[in-house]
Amino acid sequence: MPDNYVTFEQAKSLTGIKLQVIKGIPSPWSEAAKAILNLKAIPYIPVAFDAFNPEQQTWFEADNAPSLKPENGPALSDWLDILNFSEAYYKNSSQDESSLLPRDNAEREEHLALCHTLCSKHGLGWQRRLQSVHLGLNEAGGFPIKIAHYLAEKYGYQAEDAALYESEIIRILNLLTTKLKQNSLSLQAQKNDVKVRNDSTNPIHYFGEGLTALDIYSAMFMVFFKPLSEEVCSMYPSIRAAFETYPGAVAEALDPILFRHRDYVFNAYLLSS
C-alpha cells in the first residue's frame, strides 16, 4: 500500500517508532505490520529497507523487513513480536483499541498457531517465496533472475525441495480454507441462515464475527497469489507477474473463499485505515 517513506538518513534524525519495510514490492510481512499498526492507531514512520546498506542494518538491528524500532528497547523483526508490541501499546490507556486476538484462550491458541503457519519460517509465505525463486531460476515465471538469486542465497533455496515447497503451500491453503468454511457454517447455524453468501462485501472471518490478526495475515498473503489492482496496490510489473505464476496444483488449492475473505478484509478494514 502507498506510504510516505523516509530514507534511512532521514529516519536517524526523527523521533518516534520506525518501521523498516519493503518499498515497491507488497511483501505480505511488511504490509501486515503496517496494517496492524494503522488499525491500532499507533503512529510510526515507514522507512524504506535497503538490503545493501550495512549501516542501516546495524542501526535497525536487522537485515530484513519488516523491522520495528521502538523509541526505547531493541528492534523487533519477528511477526509475533511486532503483533505483541501492537497489542500492548495502548494497554490501560484511553486510546486502547480492541484486541486483534480472540478472547477465548483455546481460540487464541489456535489463532496464533494458524498465524505461525502463515508467517513463520517454513510457513506459507516462506514456501511461496521459495517456490517463486524456483520458478524464476528455471525461467518458468516467478521472480526476475537477479531477485531470485538474491532470495535463493538468503533463504536457503534448494532445487531438490521444489516439490516440498508446493506440497506445503497446498497443505496450508487447505487448512485456511477449512477454517474459514467452518466458521462461516458455525455462524450461519447460529443465525439459522442456510444460504451461502458469496458476495465479498458480506462479513467473513476466521474466528467469530470480529477482525483478528489472522484475517489480516491471510488477506496479505493471498496477494502473493492474486495481486490487488494496480490502482490499489502499485508494484513492479515483473513482481506482479511473479505473484500471478504458480503450478496448476496450487491453483486448484486456492479455494474462492480465500479471495472472498481477502476482498472483504481489504474493503471493510484495510483500504480505509
N, C-alpha and C positions, 0 to 999 in steps of 0.2 A: 504494500500500500504506500501511497505517496507520503513523504515526510520532509521536514526542513532539516536535513542533515547538516552537521557541522564537521569540520575536519578535526583530526587529532590535535593539531596545533591550536585550534580554537578551543577545543574541549579542555585543554590543560589549564586555561585561564578562567574557566567558568565554574561557578558553584552549582551544587545540586547533583542529583543522580544522573549518571551517564549510562547509556545503553549502547554497547557496540553491536551493530547489526550489519547484515549484508545489504548492500545498496545495488539496485538494478536487477537483482535476482530475488524472487519471492521465496526465500528459504523458509520452509514451514516452521522451523525452530525460532528464527528471528521474528517472523510475522506473528507467531503465537505469543511471544514475550511482549511485543508491542501491544497486541490486542488486550492482553491481561492487564497491563499497566494502564492502558486507556480506559478499560471498563471499570477498573478500581479507582479511577480518577487520581492516579499517582503521577505527579509531574516528573518528567525526565527529559534528558537531552539526547537525541539519537545521534550517534557517531558512526560515520561510515568506516567499516572494517577494511583495513589494508593488510592483506596477507603477507606483504613483502616489506613491512616496516617493523623491524625488530624493536625499535624504541616504543612504538605504540603497544606492541605485545607485552613488553616489560611493564609499562605503565598500567595496562589493563589486567596484568597478571594472567593473560590468556592469549593463545594463538588461534582462537576460533571465535565464532559469533553464533548466538548472542552471548554477550558477557556484560553483566550488570555491575557497575562500580558505585556502591553506595557512598554517601557523604562521609561515612565512617565505617571502618571494617573492611575485610577482604573482599575481593571481587567474587562474583557468583557466575558460574558458567553452566552448571547443570540445570536442566529444565525444572527439576523438583526444587532446587534451592531458590530459583527465581520465583516459582509459584509460591513457596512458603514465605519468602520475603514479601510478596504482594499481599498475601493473606494477613500477615502480621502488621503491615504498615500503618493502618488506621485503627488497629485494635484498641478498644476502650476510648475511642475518640468520637466526637460528634460527627466526624466525617466518615465514619465507618461504613463501608459498603457491604452488601450481602456477600456471603462466602461463595466461592466457586467450587466448594466441596460439599458432597451430600452430608446431611446432618446425622443420619443413621450410621453407626460405627461399621457395621458389616458392609453397607453400601459404599462407605468411604474407602474401605479396604479394597473392595472390588474395583471401584472407580480408579484408584491410584495404580492398581495392577494393570488395568487396561491402558492408562496413560503411559505407564512404563513400556508396555508392549508397542506403543506408537513411537515414543520419543527417545528411548534409551539406546545404548549400544546394542546392535543386532536386532533392533526393533524395526517397525515398518519403514520409517524414514531412512534408517541406516541401510536396510536391504534394497530399498528402491533406489537410493543413491548409487550403490554399487552395481545394481542392475543397469542403470543409465551409463555408468562408467564402462561396463562390459559392452553394451551396445555401441557406445561411441568408439571404443578401441577397435571394434570389429566392423566399423562403418555400416552399422545397421540402425542408424538413428542414434539416440542417446546424446550425451554431452559432446560438444566440439572437442576435437582431439587434444588441444592444449589443456583444456579444463579437465578432460578425462584423465590425462597423465598425472596432473597435479593431485586430483582427488584419489586416484588409484594408489599413489605413494602415501598419501596422508592417512587414508582409511583402510589400508591393508587389502586391497583388491587382489583376488586370486582367480585366474581364469577357470580353474577346475571347480570353483564354487558357484558357477553361474546357475546351475540347476537348483542349488540350495537357496540362492537369492530369490528365485522365482517361487519355490515352494513355500518359503516363509512369508513372502508377500501374500500369497493366496490364503495361507492359513490365517493370517492376521485379518485380512479383509473379511474372511468368513466369520471370525469372532465378532467383528464390529457389526456386520450385517445381522447376525443372530441377536446381539444385544439390542440393537435398535428395534428390531421386529418384536422382540419380547416385551420391551417397554411400551411400544405402540399398542400391542394387543392387550396388555395389562390395563392401560388407561382406557381403551375402548370398552373393556369389560366393566370397569368401574362406572363408566358413564352409560352403560347399556347401548353403546353405539357400535353397531356391527359393520358399518360402512368403512371401507378402506379408502382414505382420502389421499390422493397423490399430489394434490396441489402443494407446491413448495412454500406457499405463503402460510400454510397451516402449521401449528406448533409440532415439532418433533424433536425429542431429546433422548439422551441415553438413560437418564435417571429422572423419573417423575416428570414434572411439568416445568422445571426450572433449569436455567443455564448452569452448566458445570464446566470445569476446565477441560474435561474430556470432549465436550461439544466443540470447544474452541480448537483443541489439538486436531480432532478428526476433520473439522472443516478445513483447516490449514493443510493437512497432509493430503486431502483429496485434490487440492490444487496441483499436487505432484503428479496427478494422473489426468486432470482435466482443468487447465488454467481458466481463470475468470477472463472476461473480455478485456481487451486492451484499454478500453476507457476506464475500467475499474482498477485494473492491475497491469500497468505497463511493464514490459520486460523485453529483453533482447530476443529478436525473432528466433535465434538459434536455440535459446533456452526454452522458449515456448514449444518449439518442435521437439526438443528432447523430452519435455514433460508429457507430450502427447504420444510418445512412442513406447510401446510395450508389447510383449508377446500376446498371442490370442488367448492363452490360458489365463493371463491376468485380466484381460478384457472381460472374460466370462465371469470372473470372480467379483467384478465391480458392479454389484447389485445397484439398481437405480435408486434404492432407498438411501444409499450413501451420498449420492449427489442431491437428492431432495433435502436431506438433512443439511448438507453443506450450504445449499442455496438459502434455506430458511435461516440458518445461523447468521450468515452474512447479511441478509436483508433485515432481519429482526434486531441484530445486536452490533455487528461489526462495522458496517458501512457508515453508520451514523455516529460511531464512537470517536 
